[in-house]
Amino acid sequence: MHFALREVIDTVRMTEIEHFDIRTITLGISLRDCSSRLPATVRARSYEKIRRVAAHHVRVAKEIEALYGIRITNKRVAITPVSLIADGHSRDDFVSLARMLDTAAEHVGVDFLAGFSALVEKGSTYGDEALIASLPEVLASTKHLCASVNCGSTAAGINANAVQQMAQVIKDTARLTADQHSLGCCKLVTFCNAVQDNPFVAGAFHGISEPEAVINVGISGPGVVLRAVKEIGTTASLDTLFDAIKRTAFKITRAGALVGHRCAKRLAEITSIPIQFGIVDISLAPTPAEGDSIGDILIAMGLEDVGAPGTTAALALLNEAVKRGGLMAATHVGGLSGAFIPVSEDQAMIRATERGHLSLEKLEAMTSVCSVGLDMIALPGDTSPQTLTGIMLDEFAIGMINNKTTATRLIPVHGMKEGDFVEFGGLLGSAPILPVSRLGNHVLARRGGQLPAPIRSLTN
Amino acid sequence: MDIGALVDRIAQALGPDVTPDRVESIAVSVLSYLEEPSVRTTPVPFHEGTGERVLITAFGHDQPGVLARISTAVFESGANILDVSQKILQGYFTLIMIADISNPRTSVTGLQAQLQHLAESFGVRIYVQHEDLFNAMHRP
């Protein structure tokens, strides 16, 4: 037999028992040809283009899913940052455009369409300002739309004015979606060093340098890595542990690349649009399902719980091993590529925060060695905009100085306080409200301006 | 094909008339006659997915008739069974079957649905997965 029994069983075990899935197949669509000074024209062109290019996206992904017996959890669409195609439009125009995009997402059958975004790391245009001002209403009145704002980069520094604005946007969004536990904030990401080809929603967008249409794949598979770590036992050295994770990452990345290539090829055949394969994002992304947790991997490495001394080092090892294996497996790797630690979407992380083992400060340290940042963090509803500004500035400083992506998805859950528990439902999971420092930072937070780029940005 | 040995033999046969160009031209014509792939041919990348076979794997408590019913379903779908391996250990069986699906009337989704139905009636697990996945995950 051409296939060894061990290999066959290994694959079947991964796909059927250990929750190995393709987390997302994201179709990036350029809307650069949809821009116009007339808001109605932008709406009509964007709607038509998304309908045309993404018409078969979900069906093809399901076909591929069946053929290989690998679950593709999410089929999504990312578009050109909307501020670029509708610059100069008013706040109300952005709200109307958002509703149209939401309808387009509904019609092509995707659960999320991401790219209601602005890139303001060095300053805002009138269009950027209008888009940011529209965000609370957009997030409250649409179902499928995800938004992101890039507030900093290693090259440009951090736009502290934008960070201030975003803190207020987060507060307003939390209030406007109070009846859904401030769900609007789960669809809003603020970034430093946002990447152009990230397939993971909510922070995805189709970057300005991307081609006409592209398929990017985000893999998953914490369950598979967990098994590899458990099999290696408690006496193996860190090197051996590293190697075991690396080998596993190779296999799951290969499967992701195969699925991505096949989807892109099939879509290009059907639509006659040059839809090409872009990258595999070799991120380990957890889900609220038991056994599909990054936290469990860290515990299996030898910690009593996430948050114990050594947690950051364990995460760094995991992150690096996944990258090494993934890089060997796929020719084009990109996106965020690193372990995700969204608190509400990971059972072990939820437990650790409930027990008081994991604080916001420890999470911040962990984000310096993995992707992507303070993700899905539920905070008390009365957290001030100044505190949110401070948390974001800290997180973005880590990204800027270390030349990596950092992001925040903070949810100051309206009406809830420290110790309460919030349910977002589905893949967004649930989370305890984390305690947040009440120390004042009003003077720093209101200064505004631009935090200059670090010396490492001058590489020429 | 051992190219090195072929080149050695040609060189030997040419005796004193041997030159690198003559050896190469003879070797190339021999290889093209044999229709061997060129030595410069690069292997097909794993993601091109050129395979036309599926792997059917089944696990569960051993019961008489499982293999027969699976084989019938595969036959009825138009696929052709190429290889079967079944092992029974302490009352549990593991079945791996390779089937050719190049017949255009074969529907993988139809076969999957059929086998899913069978799996439920026998209380076992049956999976159908295209061979490209296994090649991608376990081959360089």
Interface residues (C-beta under 8 A of the other chain):
Chain A: M1 H2 F3 A4 L5 E7 V8 I9 D10 T11 V12 T15 E16 E63 A66 L67 Y68 G69 I70 K251 I252 R254 A255 A257 L258 G260 H261 R262 F277
Chain B: F46 H47 E48 G49 L55 T57 F59 D83 S85 T94 I96 I98 V108 T109 Q112 R125 Y127 V128 Q129 H130 E131 D132 L133 F134 A136 M137 H138
